[in-house]
Amino acid sequence: MDTLAAAIKSAVREVIEEQRDVLARGALPRLISFNQAAEYLGISDRYLRALVSEGVFCVVRHKQDGNKYLDRYDLDAYINQKKQGAAA
């Protein structure tokens, strides 16, 4: 049983070290501001706000400062959807 526990502990340490390396390389944050999201999509802030009001994107509001953020994964899904629509 000690051998199994040691193997699990070693595997967990390896995963933790890999994640530290990813973070050290400057992984992109998942939540980004409106301005960053508009720049990421290559659209204006105004058009992005229209997309949010139409329900295309969900907004996360920070509890303390009240700023609004968008999820980068939602933006990536939107980009992929637009690419597939353009390819058809």
C-alpha positions in Angstrom: 0.0 0.0 0.0 2.9 2.4 0.7 4.1 1.9 -2.8 0.7 2.9 -4.2 0.6 5.9 -2.0 4.1 7.0 -3.0 3.2 6.6 -6.7 0.0 8.7 -6.3 1.9 11.3 -4.4 4.6 11.5 -7.1 1.9 11.8 -9.8 0.2 14.6 -8.0 3.4 16.5 -7.5 4.2 16.1 -11.2 0.8 17.6 -12.1 1.2 20.5 -9.6 4.7 21.3 -11.1 3.2 21.2 -14.6 0.5 23.7 -13.6 3.1 25.9 -11.9 5.0 26.0 -15.2 1.9 27.0 -17.1 1.2 29.8 -14.7 4.8 30.9 -14.8 4.7 31.2 -18.6 1.9 33.7 -18.2 -1.3 31.8 -18.9 -4.2 34.0 -20.1 -6.8 34.8 -17.4 -10.2 33.3 -18.0 -12.2 36.4 -17.1 -11.4 39.5 -19.0 -12.8 43.1 -19.0 -15.2 44.5 -21.6 -12.4 46.4 -23.3 -10.1 43.4 -23.4 -12.9 41.2 -24.7 -13.8 43.7 -27.4 -10.1 43.8 -28.5 -9.9 40.0 -28.3 -12.8 39.7 -30.7 -11.7 42.6 -32.9 -15.0 44.5 -32.4 -16.0 47.8 -30.7 -17.1 48.1 -27.1 -20.5 49.3 -28.3 -21.1 46.2 -30.5 -19.9 43.9 -27.7 -22.4 45.6 -25.3 -25.1 45.0 -27.9 -24.2 41.3 -28.1 -24.4 41.0 -24.3 -27.8 42.7 -24.3 -29.0 40.2 -26.9 -27.8 37.3 -24.6 -24.9 36.2 -26.8 -22.5 36.5 -23.8 -23.0 36.2 -20.1 -21.4 38.8 -17.9 -19.8 38.2 -14.5 -20.0 41.1 -12.2 -17.2 41.4 -9.6 -18.8 41.5 -6.1 -16.5 44.2 -4.6 -15.8 46.7 -7.4 -18.8 46.1 -9.6 -16.8 45.7 -12.8 -18.1 43.4 -15.5 -16.1 40.6 -17.0 -16.6 38.1 -19.8 -15.4 34.5 -19.9 -12.7 33.9 -22.5 -14.1 30.4 -23.1 -17.4 31.9 -24.2 -15.5 34.3 -26.5 -13.5 31.4 -28.0 -16.8 29.4 -28.6 -18.3 32.5 -30.3 -15.2 32.8 -32.6 -15.3 29.1 -33.5 -19.1 29.4 -34.2 -18.4 32.3 -36.5 -15.6 30.5 -38.3 -17.8 27.4 -38.9 -20.6 29.7 -40.2 -18.3 31.4 -42.6 -16.9 28.1 -43.8 -20.3 26.8 -44.7 
